[in-house]
């Protein structure tokens, strides 16, 4: 009986939280779509709540980052295209988890995946204390950037998970070129460069069997408005390179459209051709390093279907690089 009471209370709390999310969603959409101020009285009647409750909801939205102007005529929302709150993405409110601060979106996504949250669940964080980079590095994640992770339950072997890195990399290049008018390119295996400066990265972490993972997390980090530490060589923020404003919510929406479009064709061989066309690594002499050790040197000539960088050494011998840091010589 005690367990049943606890379960019922927990279920009731979940329903209340969902109801609150939906009310905030409706409130934001109403303010966004209104051609003028929305009166408090109208909101009272619409949501069947008191004027005090309306005021509390408005204050809650202001604390989240919205700018709402209150006058005798009602409430007016001042649009902010840099907000990444779930309500900025209609139809996705239930699938997006937003945090002001987190250790890492990858850590949160992993916990949710173990709990069985659906594919496509996305975690966004304004800042990360220990954002994941490759080889256990930390991704510098100051306020103003775009940091998010997405859960996937693959029906392919681990050897072909590179296809998702391929899809994300192409999508990032297309989005940066469209949103910032910058000549973005892909540096193997997962960096996005503009004029040899790193502006974004893609990361995949898997869980389950080595050959057939039960799920994987795709992580994306984009330097947009954040200040990039001078201690990080070769990194830059898009706003410092572009000659036009860049809005984070618009960037995220554009990336999603590009990514979903590519996912629909992910087994099409032409995507690998496109990936190679957007690569700034193929054709260059490279050093491949792992844990500070040079393990391979030669000319990058191709990328395999499973993501290996194919290199010809000075003796004409062909090598496959499966992992490591790629340094353009």
Buried (B, 14 or more C-beta within 10 A) or exposed (E): EEEEEEEEEEEEEEEEEEEEBEBBBBBBEBBEEBEEBBBBEBBBEBBEBEEEBBBEBBEEBEEBBBEBEEEEEBBBBEEBEBBBBBBBBEEBBEBBBBBEEBBBBBBBBBEBBEEEBEEBBBBBBBBBEEBBBBEEEEBBBBEBBBBBBBBBBBEEEBBBBBBBBBBBBBBBBBBBBBBBEBEBBBBBBBBBBBEEBBBBBBBBBBEEEEEEBEBBBBBBBBBBBBBBEEEEEEBBBBBEBBEEEBBBBBBBBBBBEBBEEBBEEEEEEEBBEBBBEBBBBBEBEBBBBBEEEEEBBBBBEBBBEBBBBBBBEEEEEEBEBEBBBBBBE
